[in-house]
Amino acid sequence: MNSSALRHLWFVIEETQTSALLGFSDAELIQQLLKRVEKDKLLTGEETNTMRAYIRSRVPLIRDLAMARSA
C-alpha cells in the first residue's frame, strides 16, 4: 500500500463522524471505511485486501482517537 492511500485513509477516518467510529462493530467499521476509500480511490483487489488488514490492525487506535475527539 502506498503512502498516498494511507494518507487518504487517515483523512477519511478524520472526516468520519465520531459516533460512527465508535458505534459500528469492528467488521462494520472496516467495511464502511473501505467503502469510503474505494469511493474516492480505485484500488486493486490486492490493495483492498492490504488496506482491510491494515484497518483491522488499527481499529483500537481508530477508536481511541475517536474517543479523544469526543472528550
Contact map, one row per residue, 1 for C-alpha under 8 A:
11101100000000000000000000000000000000000000001001100000000000000000000
11111100000000000000000000000000000000000000000000000000000000000000000
11111110000000000000000000000000000000000000000000000000000000000000000
01111111000000000000000000000000000000000000000000000000000000000000000
11111111100000000000000000000000000000001000000000000000000000000000000
11111111110000000000000000000000000000000000000000000000000000000000000
00111111111000000000000000000000000000000000000000000000000000000000000
00011111111100000000000000000000000010000000000000000000000000000000000
00001111111110000000000000000000100010000000000000000000000000000000000
00000111111111000000000000000000000000000000000000000000000000000000000
00000011111111100000000000000000000000000000000000000000000000000000000
00000001111111110000000000000000100110000000000000000000000000000000000
00000000111111110000000000000000100000000000000000000000000001000000000
00000000011111111000000000000000000000000000000000000000000000000000000
00000000001111111000000000000000000000000000000000000000000000000000000
00000000000111111101100000000000000000000000000000000000000000000000000
00000000000001111111100000000000000000000000000000000000000000000000000
00000000000000011111110000000000000000000000000000000000000000000110110
00000000000000001111111000000000000000000000000000000000000000000000000
00000000000000011111111100001000000000000000000000000000000000000000000
00000000000000011111111100001000000000000000000000000000000001100100000
00000000000000000111111100000000000000000000000000000000000000100110000
00000000000000000011111110000000000000000000000000000000000000000000000
00000000000000000001111111111000000000000000000000000000000000000000000
00000000000000000000001111111000000000000000000000000000000000000000000
00000000000000000000000111111100000000000000000000000001001000000000000
00000000000000000000000111111110000000000000000000000000000000000000000
00000000000000000000000111111111000000000000000000000000000000000000000
00000000000000000001100111111111100000000000000000000000000000000000000
00000000000000000000000001111111110000000000000000010011000000000000000
00000000000000000000000000111111111000000000000000000000000000000000000
00000000000000000000000000011111111100000000000000000000000000000000000
00000000100110000000000000001111111110000000000000000000000000000000000
00000000000000000000000000000111111111000000000100110000000000000000000
00000000000000000000000000000011111111100000000000000000000000000000000
00000000000100000000000000000001111111110000000000000000000000000000000
00000001100100000000000000000000111111111000000000000000000000000000000
00000000000000000000000000000000011111111110000000000000000000000000000
00000000000000000000000000000000001111111100000000000000000000000000000
00000000000000000000000000000000000111111100000000000000000000000000000
00001000000000000000000000000000000011111110000000000000000000000000000
00000000000000000000000000000000000001111111000000000000000000000000000
00000000000000000000000000000000000001001111111100000000000000000000000
00000000000000000000000000000000000000000111111100000000000000000000000
00000000000000000000000000000000000000000011111110000000000000000000000
00000000000000000000000000000000000000000011111111000000000000000000000
10000000000000000000000000000000000000000011111111100000000000000000000
00000000000000000000000000000000010000000011111111110000000000000000000
00000000000000000000000000000000000000000000111111111000000000000000000
10000000000000000000000000000000000000000000011111111100000000000000000
10000000000000000000000000000000010000000000001111111110000000000000000
00000000000000000000000000000100010000000000000111111111000000000000000
00000000000000000000000000000000000000000000000011111111100000000000000
00000000000000000000000000000000000000000000000001111111110000000000000
00000000000000000000000000000100000000000000000000111111111000000000000
00000000000000000000000001000100000000000000000000011111111000000000000
00000000000000000000000000000000000000000000000000001111111100000000000
00000000000000000000000000000000000000000000000000000111111111000000000
00000000000000000000000001000000000000000000000000000011111111100000000
00000000000000000000000000000000000000000000000000000000111111110000000
00000000000000000000000000000000000000000000000000000000011111111000000
00000000000010000000100000000000000000000000000000000000011111111100000
00000000000000000000110000000000000000000000000000000000001111111110000
00000000000000000000000000000000000000000000000000000000000111111111000
00000000000000000000000000000000000000000000000000000000000011111111100
00000000000000000100110000000000000000000000000000000000000001111111110
00000000000000000100010000000000000000000000000000000000000000111111111
00000000000000000000000000000000000000000000000000000000000000011111111
00000000000000000100000000000000000000000000000000000000000000001111111
00000000000000000100000000000000000000000000000000000000000000000111111
00000000000000000000000000000000000000000000000000000000000000000011111
